[in-house]
Amino acid sequence: MNRNRVSELFDIEYPIIQGGMVWISGWRLAAAVSNAGGLGLLGAGSMHPETLVEHIHKLREATDKPWGVNVPLMYPEIDRLVDILISEGVKIVFTSAGSPKKYTQRFHDAGMKVAHVVSSSKFARKCEEAGVDAVVAEGFEAGGHNGREETTTLTLIPQVRKATSLPLIAAGGIGSGEAMLASMALGAEGVQIGTLFALTEESSASQAFKQRCISLEEGDTMLTLKQLSPTRLIKNALYDRINEAEKAGTTVEELRSILGQAAAKRGIFEGDLEQGELEIGQIASAVKRIQPVSMVMLQLIAEFEHARERVINL
């Protein structure tokens, strides 16, 4: 795989970025991805500030390769979190769930590279105006929180490519080297992968959650919670309650009550498969075993090269 603007921007061997997923992306996963030639990210969204500092220190000890932190801008203590990233000398930040305009210049002043996640070409243009270094265009196949537009990745990538000249990273439903090649054929220069890395040995997710995910069939995840923040979930007892409530025209307050406190932690980290919020991407139905990150990366690269050769010979 040739180096391009994404691999040059982050100084990585392969333009493959691991998703900064809540309750999943700790220092072990990030270090494994970075050591295998990609870009590992810590998922700050589910970490208390002190926990994030601990993971940053452990990650530094575990790899000498580039890595970064995923920062949801709706984080309750966002200003404190930004202060920590700067004081700890973090070099790469992926932001999401909010406008990048407020913090991008401050990150740049601290010598950081900034990528922002978008779900539409409109927001991609705003990213360029805000001065970010790269854009992640995420289709609604992705797990967890999604854009309200419900645009698929293969539809979104060429539209974002036309809207911005920034380095473009595709995300959502990418679970193979063939999907990487397809994304790049449409204008992406790198990929961000969540589900495949969530279901590795190094992921912080509970074993119960991982085993449930690798047993999924097509259609076992659905986009729901559209009144709150559209979220892709595995169908379970909690999903059924949410679905029935939404059909009945429930209020936002009632939905919050159904979710309760720490629903994602219950499901992903603690392994409550019925009353927990089980966030995972559509591509999980294609994953049938839990492997180490190193094996996943090798397979991705091999599949990409094989697919590229096949296309060349058409």
Buried (B, 14 or more C-beta within 10 A) or exposed (E): BEEBBBBEBBEBBBBBBBBBBBBBBBBBBBBBBBBBBBBBBBBBBBBEBEEBBBBBEBBBEBBEBBBBBBBBBEBEEBEEBBEBBBEBEBBBBBBBBBBBBBBBEBBBEBEBBBBBBBBBBEBBBBBBEBBBBBBBBBBBBBBBBBBEBBBBBBBBBBBBBEBBEBBBBBBBBBBBBBBBBBBBEBBBBBBBBBBBBBBBBBBBBBEBBBEBBBEBEEEBBBBBBEBEEBBBBBBBEBBEBBBEBBEEEBEEEBBBEBBEEBBBBBBBBBBBBEBBBBBBBBBBBBBEEBBEBBEBBBBBBEBBEEBBEEEEEE
